[in-house]
Amino acid sequence: MCVAMPGRVISVSGGRAKVDFSGNLVDVAVGAVSAAPGDYVLVHAGCAIEVLDGDSAREIISIFEELDGGMLE
């Protein structure tokens, strides 16, 4: 199974972006989407595959946090 994670774009330079995943900054390829600083993107294998609205991104992040909490108990 593959999982795509949402993160917030901090900066964009060419086809690359710095994306914040809960405080972890990751260099992500954004050539397949039109992303700007402040946008949320869904990222799989280092590539942004979709731009999300903030509500959807926060909902997905919340689900991952719930799953992570349940797995660690």
PyMOL commands that set and color helices and strands:
alter all, ss='L'
color gray80, all
select helices_A, chain A and resi 54-72
alter helices_A, ss='H'
color red, helices_A
select strands_A, chain A and resi 5-13+16-21+24-29+40-44+47-52
alter strands_A, ss='S'
color yellow, strands_A
deselect
rebuild
show_as cartoon
